[in-house]
């Protein structure tokens, strides 16, 4: 079999209820990995999990990385915090052991590192896939209006969207960042002017970033933000545009779980979501996973448990199919259907998952559109 080293901040030295509650997503992720280990074993593909507590900071991670035994594992999974991710990425490259980051969307973590993968699609890949969908399904006769939360993921998403949309023959009207802390206020740090495409615009409020005149001129508006106040602000701005000129909306799938949004807004015509964590709860693979998880944990699985299971199953199979250095095997393999999520694909030089589901809400059901 193969040995997988799991490096996660369990923080077992703190047994307080508050800490356990805060770290529930970590234990859920690991529980999913353990269940994947069982499923692989039933298929005759043995993997051993060695779990290491990396603690709340990089000091404990450095101590773990100093253990001689770690250099003998076949695959590394973790960590979840960015400072630790950079350390583990360097360790993976130096020791030539592939490392999979379970949660990050930062493409820079895996750039120029043949031994580092992201389990999820990067923000840039999400932007590119969203742009391809917009150009093919919504058309390019009217320009796109891009707004994004003033952070790294928002910047990466909209930059990639702009490049792919323009490559498909579309035009970007403007690209504006906004500050989530002032989503519902009238305070701004600069006027809502249209910056040049090569400039770095100053963050403003989302309402200022979506003036009615620009919305009426656009064919699609993108709001790249998971902030819970972004959805209400965006729909309020769109409501001011006459229905005949109202653009399509592309937003993160996290909006579908936003208690501040109602079903009428989420299922409005022309409203679509890019949703890397989309899964069909009626799918047989998910139903089987859910029952196995309930039998073991006596709780329904969270999305983090689902991620752990999918990650363990996919990369455990990759180890058995291609061996510990599976880069070339993954690069040449066709897209693989997921047991829970839409699937995984790492073609060519890609080191983040290239499959990004696009969905819409129709008849109270989430339906894939691409």
C-alpha positions as CSV (number, residue, x, y, z in Angstrom):
1,X,0.0,0.0,0.0
2,X,0.9,3.7,0.2
3,X,1.3,6.1,3.1
4,X,-0.4,9.5,3.2
5,X,0.8,12.1,5.7
6,X,-2.1,14.3,6.8
7,X,-0.9,17.6,8.3
8,X,-3.8,19.6,9.8
9,X,-4.2,22.0,12.7
10,X,-6.2,19.7,15.0
11,X,-5.0,21.7,18.0
12,X,-5.5,18.7,20.3
13,X,-3.7,20.4,23.2
14,X,-6.7,22.6,23.7
15,X,-9.7,20.5,24.7
16,X,-12.1,23.5,25.2
17,X,-15.5,23.4,23.7
18,X,-14.8,26.7,21.8
19,X,-11.7,25.3,20.2
20,X,-13.4,22.0,19.2
21,X,-16.3,24.0,17.7
22,X,-13.9,26.3,15.8
23,X,-11.9,23.3,14.4
24,X,-14.9,21.2,13.5
25,X,-14.2,21.7,9.8
26,X,-10.7,20.1,10.4
27,X,-12.1,17.0,12.1
28,X,-14.8,16.8,9.4
29,X,-12.2,16.9,6.7
30,X,-10.2,14.2,8.4
31,X,-13.3,12.0,8.9
32,X,-13.9,12.2,5.2
33,X,-10.3,11.1,4.5
34,X,-10.8,8.1,6.9
35,X,-13.9,7.1,5.1
36,X,-12.1,7.3,1.7
37,X,-9.4,5.0,3.2
38,X,-12.1,2.4,4.0
39,X,-13.6,2.6,0.5
40,X,-10.2,2.2,-1.1
41,X,-9.5,-0.8,1.1
42,X,-12.7,-2.5,0.0
43,X,-11.5,-2.0,-3.6
44,X,-8.2,-3.6,-2.7
45,X,-6.3,-0.3,-2.8
46,X,-4.6,0.0,0.6
47,X,-3.5,3.4,1.9
48,X,-2.3,4.2,5.4
49,X,-3.1,7.6,6.9
50,X,-0.6,9.2,9.3
51,X,-2.1,12.2,11.0
52,X,0.0,15.0,12.4
53,X,-1.2,18.0,14.4
54,X,0.4,21.1,13.0
55,X,-1.1,23.4,15.7
56,X,-2.2,27.0,15.3
57,X,1.1,28.4,14.0
58,X,4.1,27.5,11.9
59,X,6.2,26.5,14.9
60,X,4.5,23.1,15.3
61,X,4.5,22.6,11.6
62,X,8.2,23.1,11.4
63,X,8.6,20.6,14.2
64,X,6.5,18.0,12.3
65,X,8.5,18.7,9.1
66,X,11.7,17.9,11.0
67,X,10.5,14.4,11.8
68,X,12.6,11.9,9.7
69,X,9.7,9.6,9.2
70,X,7.8,12.2,7.2
71,X,10.3,12.0,4.4
72,X,9.2,8.4,3.8
73,X,5.5,9.0,3.0
74,X,4.1,8.8,-0.5
75,X,1.7,11.8,-0.4
76,X,1.2,14.8,1.8
77,X,-2.2,16.4,2.5
78,X,-2.5,19.9,4.1
79,X,-2.3,22.3,5.7
80,X,-5.2,24.8,5.6
81,X,-3.5,28.1,6.5
82,X,-1.5,30.1,4.0
83,X,1.7,30.5,6.0
84,X,1.9,26.8,6.6
85,X,1.0,26.0,3.0
86,X,4.1,27.8,1.7
87,X,6.3,25.9,4.1
88,X,4.9,22.5,3.1
89,X,5.1,23.4,-0.6
90,X,8.8,24.0,-0.2
91,X,9.2,20.8,1.8
92,X,7.4,18.8,-0.9
93,X,9.6,20.2,-3.6
94,X,12.8,19.6,-1.7
95,X,11.9,16.0,-0.8
96,X,10.0,15.3,-4.1
97,X,6.8,14.2,-2.4
98,X,3.6,15.4,-3.9
99,X,1.5,17.6,-1.6
100,X,-2.2,18.3,-2.0
101,X,-3.7,21.5,-0.4
102,X,-7.3,20.6,0.5
103,X,-8.8,24.1,0.5
104,X,-6.7,26.9,-1.0
105,X,-7.8,28.7,-4.2
106,X,-4.4,30.5,-4.6
107,X,-2.8,29.5,-7.8
108,X,0.5,31.0,-6.7
109,X,1.0,28.2,-4.2
110,X,1.4,25.6,-7.0
111,X,3.0,27.8,-9.6
112,X,6.5,26.5,-10.7
113,X,6.2,23.6,-8.2
114,X,5.7,20.2,-9.8
115,X,5.1,18.6,-6.4
116,X,2.2,20.8,-5.2
117,X,-1.5,20.5,-6.2
118,X,-4.7,22.3,-5.2
119,X,-7.7,20.0,-4.7
120,X,-10.1,22.8,-5.6
121,X,-10.1,25.0,-8.7
122,X,-8.1,28.1,-8.2
123,X,-9.8,31.5,-8.3
124,X,-8.2,32.1,-11.7
125,X,-9.5,28.8,-13.1
126,X,-13.0,29.7,-11.8
127,X,-12.8,33.1,-13.5
128,X,-11.7,31.5,-16.8
129,X,-14.5,28.9,-16.8
130,X,-17.1,31.5,-15.9
131,X,-16.0,33.7,-18.8
132,X,-16.1,30.8,-21.2
133,X,-19.6,30.0,-20.1
134,X,-20.7,33.7,-20.4
135,X,-19.3,34.0,-23.9
136,X,-20.7,30.8,-25.2
137,X,-24.1,30.8,-23.4
138,X,-24.9,34.5,-22.9
139,X,-23.2,36.0,-25.9
140,X,-20.7,38.9,-26.3
141,X,-22.8,41.5,-28.1
142,X,-22.9,43.6,-24.9
143,X,-19.9,44.1,-22.7
144,X,-19.3,42.5,-19.3
145,X,-19.1,44.5,-16.0
146,X,-16.8,43.0,-13.5
147,X,-16.9,43.8,-9.8
148,X,-14.9,42.0,-7.1
149,X,-14.2,42.0,-3.4
150,X,-10.9,43.8,-2.8
151,X,-8.8,40.7,-2.0
152,X,-6.5,38.3,-3.8
153,X,-9.2,35.8,-4.9
154,X,-11.4,38.5,-6.3
155,X,-8.5,40.0,-8.2
156,X,-7.4,36.7,-9.7
157,X,-10.9,35.7,-10.6
158,X,-11.7,38.9,-12.5
159,X,-8.3,39.2,-14.2
160,X,-8.7,35.6,-15.6
161,X,-12.4,36.3,-16.5
162,X,-11.3,39.4,-18.5
163,X,-8.6,37.6,-20.4
164,X,-10.8,34.7,-21.3
165,X,-13.8,36.8,-22.2
166,X,-11.8,39.1,-24.4
167,X,-10.1,36.1,-26.1
168,X,-13.6,34.8,-26.9
169,X,-14.5,38.1,-28.6
170,X,-16.1,39.9,-25.7
171,X,-15.4,43.3,-24.3
172,X,-15.1,44.3,-20.6
173,X,-16.8,47.6,-19.8
174,X,-14.9,48.1,-16.5
175,X,-13.4,46.2,-13.6
176,X,-14.1,47.6,-10.2
177,X,-13.1,46.4,-6.6
178,X,-15.3,47.1,-3.7
179,X,-14.9,47.0,0.1
180,X,-17.2,44.5,1.8
181,X,-17.1,46.4,5.1
182,X,-19.0,49.3,3.5
183,X,-21.5,47.3,1.3
184,X,-24.5,49.0,2.7
185,X,-23.2,52.5,3.3
186,X,-22.8,55.5,1.1
187,X,-19.1,56.0,2.0
188,X,-16.6,55.8,-0.8
189,X,-12.9,56.3,-1.2
190,X,-13.0,57.4,-4.8
191,X,-15.6,58.2,-7.5
192,X,-17.1,55.4,-9.5
193,X,-15.2,56.2,-12.6
194,X,-14.2,53.6,-15.2
195,X,-10.5,52.8,-14.7
196,X,-8.3,51.7,-17.5
197,X,-7.8,48.0,-17.8
198,X,-4.1,48.2,-16.7
199,X,-4.7,50.4,-13.7
200,X,-5.4,49.3,-10.1
201,X,-8.8,51.0,-9.3
202,X,-9.5,52.2,-5.8
203,X,-12.0,50.2,-3.7
204,X,-15.5,51.7,-3.4
205,X,-18.9,50.5,-2.2
206,X,-20.7,47.8,-4.3
207,X,-23.6,50.2,-4.9
208,X,-21.1,52.7,-6.4
209,X,-19.5,49.9,-8.4
210,X,-22.8,49.1,-10.1
211,X,-24.3,52.3,-11.4
212,X,-27.6,51.9,-13.3
213,X,-26.2,53.3,-16.5
214,X,-23.4,50.8,-16.6
215,X,-25.7,47.9,-15.7
216,X,-28.1,48.9,-18.5
217,X,-25.2,48.9,-21.0
218,X,-23.8,45.5,-19.9
219,X,-24.8,42.0,-21.0
220,X,-23.5,40.3,-18.0
221,X,-22.4,41.5,-14.6
222,X,-20.0,39.6,-12.4
223,X,-19.9,40.0,-8.6
224,X,-17.0,38.0,-7.3
225,X,-17.6,38.0,-3.5
226,X,-18.6,35.5,-0.9
227,X,-19.6,38.3,1.5
228,X,-23.2,37.8,2.7
229,X,-24.0,41.5,2.1
230,X,-22.8,41.4,-1.5
231,X,-25.9,39.6,-2.8
232,X,-28.5,41.9,-1.4
233,X,-26.6,44.9,-2.6
234,X,-26.2,43.5,-6.1
235,X,-29.8,42.5,-6.5
236,X,-30.9,45.9,-5.2
237,X,-28.7,47.6,-7.9
238,X,-30.1,45.3,-10.6
239,X,-33.7,46.0,-9.6
240,X,-33.2,49.7,-10.6
241,X,-32.6,48.6,-14.2
242,X,-35.6,48.1,-16.5
243,X,-36.2,44.4,-17.1
244,X,-35.6,44.7,-20.8
245,X,-32.0,46.1,-20.3
246,X,-31.2,44.1,-17.2
247,X,-27.9,42.1,-17.6
248,X,-27.4,38.5,-16.7
249,X,-25.7,38.0,-13.3
250,X,-22.8,35.6,-12.5
251,X,-22.0,35.1,-8.8
252,X,-20.4,32.6,-6.4
253,X,-22.4,29.5,-5.5
254,X,-22.1,30.4,-1.9
255,X,-24.9,32.9,-2.5
256,X,-27.3,29.9,-2.7
257,X,-26.8,29.4,1.1
258,X,-27.1,33.1,1.9
259,X,-30.0,33.7,4.4
260,X,-30.2,37.3,3.3
261,X,-31.4,36.3,-0.2
262,X,-34.8,34.8,-1.1
263,X,-35.6,32.2,-3.7
264,X,-37.2,34.8,-6.0
265,X,-33.9,36.6,-6.2
266,X,-31.8,33.5,-6.6
267,X,-34.0,32.0,-9.3
268,X,-34.4,35.2,-11.3
269,X,-34.0,34.9,-15.0
270,X,-30.4,35.3,-16.2
271,X,-28.9,34.5,-12.8
272,X,-26.1,31.9,-12.7
273,X,-23.6,30.7,-10.2
274,X,-20.1,29.3,-10.5
275,X,-20.0,26.6,-7.9
276,X,-16.9,24.4,-7.4
277,X,-18.5,22.7,-4.4
278,X,-21.8,21.8,-6.2
279,X,-23.0,18.3,-5.8
280,X,-26.3,16.5,-6.4
281,X,-27.7,15.2,-3.1
282,X,-29.7,12.6,-5.0
283,X,-26.7,11.2,-6.8
284,X,-26.1,7.5,-5.8
285,X,-22.5,8.2,-5.0
286,X,-23.4,10.9,-2.5
287,X,-26.2,8.8,-1.0
288,X,-23.8,5.9,-0.4
289,X,-21.2,8.2,1.1
290,X,-23.8,9.9,3.3
291,X,-25.0,6.6,4.7
292,X,-21.5,5.3,5.4
293,X,-20.7,8.6,7.1
294,X,-23.9,8.4,9.2
295,X,-23.1,4.9,10.2
296,X,-19.7,5.9,11.5
297,X,-20.1,9.4,12.8
298,X,-23.9,9.4,13.7
299,X,-24.1,12.9,12.0
300,X,-24.8,14.0,8.5
301,X,-21.6,14.9,6.5
302,X,-20.6,18.5,6.1
303,X,-19.2,19.9,2.9
304,X,-15.7,19.6,4.5
305,X,-16.3,15.9,5.2
306,X,-17.4,15.5,1.5
307,X,-14.2,17.3,0.4
308,X,-12.0,15.0,2.5
309,X,-13.7,11.9,1.1
310,X,-13.4,13.1,-2.5
311,X,-9.8,14.1,-2.1
312,X,-8.8,10.8,-0.4
313,X,-10.6,8.7,-3.0
314,X,-9.2,10.6,-6.0
315,X,-5.6,10.9,-5.0
316,X,-5.6,7.4,-3.3
317,X,-6.6,6.0,-6.6
318,X,-4.0,8.1,-8.4
319,X,-1.3,6.6,-6.1
320,X,-2.3,3.1,-7.0
321,X,-2.7,3.8,-10.7
322,X,0.4,5.9,-11.4
323,X,2.6,5.6,-8.3
324,X,3.8,8.4,-6.0
325,X,5.1,10.5,-8.8
326,X,1.8,10.7,-10.6
327,X,2.3,14.1,-12.3
328,X,2.5,12.7,-15.9
329,X,-0.3,10.2,-15.3
330,X,-2.7,13.0,-14.1
331,X,-1.6,15.3,-16.9
332,X,-2.6,12.7,-19.5
333,X,-5.7,11.3,-17.8
334,X,-9.1,12.3,-19.0
335,X,-11.5,14.1,-16.6
336,X,-12.6,11.8,-13.8
337,X,-16.1,11.8,-12.5
338,X,-16.3,12.5,-8.8
339,X,-17.9,10.3,-6.2
340,X,-19.6,13.4,-4.8
341,X,-18.7,16.5,-6.7
342,X,-18.7,17.2,-10.5
343,X,-15.3,15.7,-11.1
344,X,-11.6,16.3,-11.2
345,X,-9.2,17.0,-14.0
346,X,-5.5,18.1,-14.1
347,X,-4.7,18.1,-17.8
348,X,-1.3,19.2,-19.2
349,X,0.5,21.5,-16.7
350,X,-2.5,22.2,-14.5
351,X,-2.0,21.8,-10.8
352,X,-5.5,22.9,-9.7
353,X,-8.8,21.2,-10.6
354,X,-10.0,22.4,-14.0
355,X,-13.6,21.4,-13.6
356,X,-15.9,24.2,-12.4
357,X,-19.7,23.6,-12.5
358,X,-21.9,26.5,-13.6
359,X,-25.5,26.2,-12.1
360,X,-28.8,28.0,-11.8
361,X,-31.7,27.7,-9.5
362,X,-34.9,26.5,-11.2
363,X,-38.1,25.1,-9.6
364,X,-36.3,25.1,-6.2
365,X,-33.6,22.8,-7.6
366,X,-30.0,23.6,-8.4
367,X,-29.4,22.5,-12.0
368,X,-26.0,22.4,-13.8
369,X,-25.9,24.4,-17.0
370,X,-22.3,23.6,-17.9
